[in-house]
């Protein structure tokens, strides 16, 4: 296509994608970066307060306090706590629904795909009696009862899920969380107008929210999904826009609540459903992965080979995926479903169905997931999507050969007339985009199995210096910080070149995999030592753990390694980077990383720099509190140097 | 020569121009994220005033054709460049008499808050390439640069 819509799209680390988007005849978020490039400088520093009708108040030399008297420290930390509480709430919503789905599945004796994962949870929770379904119900109930506790009652699973030295530290600091939902409530109350004004008190609440978010929203959501959806298995899979097969009815899924798709996935491959697709002129149905729910299906893809065609891209690739014209429907159930997809769906007649009202899109049909009605809902969804396909790309392909002779000519004429006036939506595919052999299915379990059932081989490589350390490059993708995935990809390249093994989870991994860093050939981009390790094992220097929820898996890996070494987490040569963090959820993740005592790099500051107290606590004092620290740097090379230095300091402290 | 033009009807009073001016003239280098918004050393050369009726009055230096500030400056600290039209200020020549402050018809010029020994004066960001930071940072395009006849 030559009719460039804007010609001012932002950069992407993924050059073919950048070109594709620049040539689209429609607007995407990549086109809007330029027109939003003037940022509010007070907002960037977090010193714009809109909590009451006296505001917005902003801090300047002439006005160092808001009308109420709040100074920059109070304004910044109030805003920050608000964001962390909201982010935590999002993750807790996901784990709540996941636990409810597990409980309901157990009650109807539905399919439990991950029996070993269930046993693992039972052993952590101390559940010993009951059959498979009773155990699953007890596990779900244990999670739910903790989530629903009041804020003044501590959650019971925290101790069982956490590493002892960490738990003791949290207890000592007084940051053990009460009921996770109530913690969100308390956080929101605390930062309302003219309540708390103590910046340190509010930052400590952020840590408490970080713990409940991390252990429940991250770690447990993964483990519960393992029970319902099956455990990840190592395999290679195609990624990028190439996974879209125009011969099929393609359904793009966006969000984070994988367990809502269990029934639909099964239905889509049953003969009667496939027959409906065939009647409309397609070969069947395919799910196209997008955002984290796509990452998770990719992770567990060995269980869904027939229906899942691969992961196409992250949140800021979703508009491009739709713009190919070959997606017939979008099923959304949680965040990272950009409002920007709405006009594209409208233009290309793509059916939007929303399965959870928290993520209701303006022009989507709402069909709130109801476990009791899941089969009926799956059928309805299939019919609606087939209808969309016929409108978009279908020819009438029904066999009328047995029709009444008298009616046959009329039927033929009508079908012929329809087919002659029907105009297919234009396809603008990109079959070469991405690659076909990205390593996926990496989890704390599958990786350990790959290493022979123990972490020792990895630890030996670290001790020997063949792997200098581990960096988790996690979290979102955004369009700032250099452009789409630019900082995440550049930082990852810098880190592996320094012989630092990179583990990823979240939308960052969607960008990094489309740029080819998770194929075994990427070993040549690694430093000589890491390259040799990768080539010997046939693995890439970047291991993809899947969705952002799987940040919890990375932290299990870290904990198990620390346990094997007999050290606490902050002592490990391990760093985290949420280089292109985007949302409030990422801030809640980050708070978990800090509670675990890990160094956390961010490419852009989380709107806190207007407060000297917040900056000092997060970047310096935290080292004494939990061992963690925030590092802010938008430059890939400088950031990699800083992270390498931290890894080297931790190595020498461990005498390795 | 160039001049900053203002459409006060478009101004939302966001003060982004103010923060941008502070950032452009700070002593220590850094990004907008670490600009100390509470430090009086980081003074803005422009001001946004309320008109008392829900609107705003962005006050920017006009770099006047016949600058009252220059004409009233006895020490020669203020001068108008005949080529660029920019009215510039030399702190080393300033006698701190503040005649310029009294004579500016727009009320733009002011003594610095901390020491009251120098004048806070728009320099059209000449050191930053002559594209004023305030203009670059106005989200409403209420201020812009225009070529005017001398």
Boltz contact constraints between the chains, C-beta under 6 A:
constraints:
  - contact:
      token1: [A, 38]
      token2: [B, 137]
      max_distance: 6.0
  - contact:
      token1: [A, 38]
      token2: [B, 139]
      max_distance: 6.0
  - contact:
      token1: [A, 40]
      token2: [B, 16]
      max_distance: 6.0
  - contact:
      token1: [A, 41]
      token2: [B, 16]
      max_distance: 6.0
  - contact:
      token1: [A, 41]
      token2: [B, 19]
      max_distance: 6.0
  - contact:
      token1: [A, 41]
      token2: [B, 32]
      max_distance: 6.0
  - contact:
      token1: [A, 44]
      token2: [B, 32]
      max_distance: 6.0
  - contact:
      token1: [A, 59]
      token2: [B, 37]
      max_distance: 6.0
  - contact:
      token1: [A, 59]
      token2: [B, 38]
      max_distance: 6.0
  - contact:
      token1: [A, 60]
      token2: [B, 37]
      max_distance: 6.0
  - contact:
      token1: [A, 61]
      token2: [B, 40]
      max_distance: 6.0
  - contact:
      token1: [A, 64]
      token2: [B, 38]
      max_distance: 6.0
  - contact:
      token1: [A, 605]
      token2: [B, 33]
      max_distance: 6.0
  - contact:
      token1: [A, 609]
      token2: [B, 33]
      max_distance: 6.0
  - contact:
      token1: [A, 609]
      token2: [B, 34]
      max_distance: 6.0
